């Protein structure tokens, strides 16, 4: 077990035994000859005493030496003991948020039983929702992005330095083959396009990194040009940023360290910044936002000028809009739709400034079919059925959430997944229609854009005349009945005071 965790478990045990004996730190100090200040350090997990002090403490507490140093805690502290033994605490990247694991341990030591009960609650919730450590790490990654408004000046600057270094190489307009040649010449990494479809288990993987004396980047032959360029640019990012720890495949079937997740994000950011230069996109957006009316073709044309996929384009927008336009109250969503079914899955989300609507709310609930995201995915499926598929589909909507004043300007783009055409994917940027947003974006009040009342999910929605409803409002009715009961109880209590 990690040395720090050994210290902390010993400290918890000492605190627990001292409390059972109803001894103060001063009293235990007098009985054992160990100073009260040192005992305090032990109980906070900062010190692990030497053998002679452990003997003295065991005698003072009237227990055996072996019992005192064992890793077994009382039953009420089992959840806390488990999280320390399995190393979960070390997996959480506290340092990104200005904390050290020892800070958390000190917080726990102030009230270990309450903290253990809290951990037990979270553990049961996690089991009920089939959540694992990787869910926690992905959530931490999203929080890190949101805290920084998804803009990282250090990576932007590294890209600028790299572009100047290869000033004659026009990354934005070069094809994947030219970029692959650069990767081989400068870093000794060979790029090979392979038929992953020969192996059904890996047909959905975009790329495989093969380490060793002769490293290779293997690309799935089904990828389009923009995706190949992005993956090669990402590989350049690993080299230029000096990042070593990494996943070797593009699919996150398992997350074993946060560093791999963070490095994947940094290199993806590097690739996006390389292929969609900030100054060029900012200038394009300045002109686009001056338009008095929404122009979907012009919005799509900007993306095509950078030879980007919708997800690359929307991610880059989410990085630059908060920093350069002060449009920082927004959310990014990606939904997938298994087109033969009516099943929609929220697969990625980011929220800036606060948790906006919509967001992930629960398992097996039916997201509101009035959102532009789901409307476009349904249109995509309808086109596929009629054989008239033209993509990406671009759409825009103004959304007001039911029984609130929250209004969003939502822009979406949908297309089939390249590696799985039976699945439609739609990315959305939703902007809170603040005064700042309205000053920056002239077409916000384009009267051709519909304003629709929307909600989270059908199960939570009280809109009575919704033609798009696909499930009964069972959660809404339950919460309404609960509120009615609380109101009645409050009235009766007031009447009888």
C-alpha positions, -999 to 999 in steps of 0.1 A, spaced: 0 0 0 11 36 -6 31 50 23 8 80 27 -22 57 29 -5 36 56 1 68 76 -35 78 72 -50 45 82 -27 43 113 -38 79 122 -75 70 118 -71 39 139 -53 58 166 -80 85 166 -107 58 168 -91 39 197 -84 71 216 -120 82 212 -133 48 225 -111 52 256 -125 87 260 -90 101 261 -79 136 250 -46 141 231 -31 155 263 -42 124 283 -29 99 258 4 119 256 8 117 294 1 79 294 24 71 264 51 97 267 45 108 230 40 145 227 5 158 220 16 177 190 32 146 175 0 126 182 -19 153 164 4 149 134 -1 111 135 -39 113 136 -39 137 106 -19 111 86 12 133 84 35 111 105 40 73 111 57 66 144 87 45 150 84 10 166 92 22 202 65 49 200 40 23 186 48 0 216 42 29 240 9 38 224 -3 2 224 4 -1 261 -14 32 268 -44 20 248 -43 -15 263 -41 -33 229 -15 -54 212 12 -40 190 -1 -62 161 -37 -49 165 -25 -13 164 -5 -16 132 -30 -38 114 -49 -22 84 -83 -33 98 -106 -5 109 -139 -6 127 -169 -14 105 -182 22 103 -149 32 86 -148 4 61 -157 26 31 -129 50 39 -105 20 44 -115 5 10 -109 37 -9 -74 40 7 -65 4 1 -76 3 -36 -57 34 -45 -87 54 -58 -76 85 -39 -44 85 -59 -63 83 -92 -81 116 -86 -61 145 -100 -65 168 -70 -35 189 -81 -54 203 -110 -78 220 -86 -50 233 -62 -53 204 -37 -30 176 -26 -43 142 -14 -29 151 20 -53 181 21 -83 157 15 -69 133 42 -67 161 67 -103 171 59 -113 135 64 -94 131 97 -115 159 113 -146 138 111 -137 103 98 -170 86 106 -191 112 88 -167 112 59 -168 75 57 -206 75 57 -205 100 28 -181 78 8 -204 48 15 -233 68 0 -214 78 -31 -202 42 -35 -238 29 -34 -249 56 -59 -219 46 -81 -229 9 -80 -266 17 -88 -255 37 -119 -227 13 -128 -201 41 -124 -164 33 -123 -132 52 -116 -129 62 -153 -163 80 -150 -148 100 -121 -117 108 -142 -137 119 -172 -157 142 -149 -125 156 -135 -112 162 -170 -144 181 -179 -142 202 -148 -106 211 -156 -117 223 -190 -147 242 -177 -126 259 -150 -103 272 -177 -131 281 -201 -116 254 -223 -89 278 -234 -52 270 -229 -28 298 -238 3 277 -232 -7 251 -259 -18 279 -283 17 294 -279 34 261 -285 14 257 -317 25 292 -328 62 283 -321 58 251 -341 42 268 -371 70 294 -372 95 266 -370 80 251 -402 70 284 -418 71 270 -453 47 241 -445 11 252 -448 -5 228 -423 -41 239 -429 -39 233 -467 -16 203 -467 -31 169 -472 -27 139 -448 1 123 -469 23 155 -467 18 157 -430 26 120 -426 58 126 -445 67 154 -421 60 132 -391 83 105 -405 111 129 -414 112 149 -382 102 123 -356 109 89 -372 72 78 -369 59 59 -399 22 64 -408 4 34 -423 -32 32 -435 -46 -3 -427 -77 -24 -432 -90 -26 -396 -122 -41 -409 -103 -74 -413 -105 -76 -375 -142 -70 -364 -132 -62 -328 -111 -32 -339 -132 -20 -368 -144 10 -348 -109 22 -338 -95 52 -356 -59 48 -349 -33 26 -331 1 39 -319 28 12 -321 58 21 -298 93 8 -300 125 14 -320 105 19 -352 73 36 -340 42 36 -362 9 54 -364 -17 30 -379 -48 47 -393 -81 31 -401 -86 32 -439 -122 42 -435 -113 76 -420 -119 107 -441 -90 131 -450 -99 156 -422 -98 128 -396 -64 115 -408 -49 150 -407 -62 155 -372 -47 122 -359 -13 130 -375 -14 165 -360 -22 149 -327 8 127 -330 29 158 -337 14 173 -305 27 143 -284 62 150 -298 62 188 -295 47 189 -260 71 162 -248 43 139 -235 52 103 -228 23 86 -210 -5 78 -234 -31 54 -246 -21 34 -276 -56 32 -292 -81 59 -300 -110 42 -281 -112 47 -244 -123 12 -234 -104 16 -201 -88 46 -183 -60 35 -160 -44 68 -153 -55 104 -154 -23 115 -171 -32 95 -202 -66 112 -203 -50 147 -198 -23 141 -224 -49 129 -249 -68 162 -243 -37 183 -247 -26 167 -279 -62 170 -293 -62 206 -284 -28 210 -301 -41 193 -333 -72 216 -334 -51 247 -329 -27 236 -356 -54 228 -382 -77 257 -373 -54 286 -364 -70 309 -338 -64 342 -356 -79 330 -389 -110 316 -372 -115 346 -350 -114 369 -381 -139 346 -399 -162 347 -369 -161 385 -365 -174 389 -400 -200 361 -396 -214 376 -364 -220 409 -382 -246 393 -404 -281 406 -397 -296 371 -403 -285 336 -395 -267 320 -425 -263 283 -422 -244 279 -455 -219 306 -444 -214 289 -411 -208 256 -428 -185 273 -453 -162 284 -425 -158 248 -414 -151 237 -449 -124 263 -454 -105 247 -425 -113 212 -438 -126 203 -404 -152 178 -391 -182 192 -372 -168 180 -339 -133 196 -346 -150 228 -356 -174 230 -326 -146 221 -302 -125 249 -316 -154 274 -313 -159 264 -277 -122 271 -271 -121 306 -288 -155 321 -282 -151 326 -244 -116 341 -247 -119 363 -278 -156 372 -278 -164 370 -240 -192 346 -249 -185 324 -219 -220 312 -209 -224 283 -232 -225 245 -233 -212 219 -258 -231 186 -263 -227 156 -285 -256 132 -290 -255 99 -309 -286 82 -324 -288 46 -334 -308 54 -365 -329 22 -367 -342 30 -332 -356 59 -312 -327 57 -289 -306 89 -283 -275 90 -262 -257 120 -247 -220 111 -252 -201 143 -244 -209 175 -226 -191 207 -214 -207 235 -194 -190 269 -190 -198 293 -161 -225 270 -147 -244 238 -153 -267 247 -182 -297 230 -196 -297 205 -211 -273 181 -194 -271 144 -184 -299 138 -160 -305 101 -156 -303 66 -170 -331 54 -193 -349 88 -195 -361 102 -228 -345 135 -237 -368 162 -250 -375 157 -287 -380 195 -292 -343 202 -289 -326 211 -322 -301 184 -316 -326 156 -316 -346 173 -344 -316 172 -367 -308 136 -358 -344 126 -366 -341 145 -399 -308 127 -406 -325 93 -400 -354 103 -423 -330 113 -451 -312 80 -447 -345 60 -451 -354 79 -483 -319 76 -498 -315 114 -500 -288 117 -474 -269 150 -476 -248 160 -447 -238 176 -425 -272 191 -417 -270 225 -400 -297 239 -378 -304 267 -353 -330 272 -326 -339 295 -298 -349 275 -268 -367 286 -236 -368 261 -208 -403 254 -195 -413 275 -165 -380 294 -165 -366 326 -180 -335 307 -194 -332 312 -231 -305 297 -253 -294 303 -289 -285 268 -301 -265 259 -332 -262 222 -342 -247 201 -369 -255 164 -376 -239 137 -398 -235 99 -397 -204 85 -380 -177 77 -405 -168 43 -389 -204 34 -381 -229 50 -406 -259 34 -388 -252 59 -360 -260 96 -364 -240 121 -344 -249 157 -336 -228 184 -319 -244 215 -304 -233 247 -290 -259 265 -269 -253 301 -259 -272 319 -230 -288 349 -247 -272 375 -224 -269 412 -233 -232 405 -241 -241 377 -265 -267 400 -282 -242 427 -287 -216 403 -302 -240 384 -325 -263 405 -346 -285 377 -359 -296 366 -324 -331 381 -331 -336 368 -366 -373 364 -367 -370 333 -390 -355 314 -361 -382 296 -341 -384 300 -303 -394 266 -288 -403 258 -252 -382 228 -242 -374 207 -212 -349 182 -199 -367 148 -204 -402 137 -210 -402 121 -176 -395 155 -159 -417 176 -182 -450 192 -172 -459 206 -207 -495 194 -211 -499 197 -249 -466 183 -262 -470 164 -295 -434 153 -293 -437 135 -260 -425 99 -261 -428 90 -224 -452 98 -195 -441 126 -171 -437 101 -142 -409 120 -124 -427 154 -128 -459 139 -113 -441 124 -84 -423 156 -76 -456 175 -80 -473 152 -55 -444 155 -31 -446 193 -33 -484 192 -28 -479 171 3 -452 195 17 -475 225 10 -504 209 29 -482 199 58 -468 235 60 -503 250 60 -516 226 87 -486 234 109 -492 272 104 -529 268 112 -521 250 145 -494 272 158 
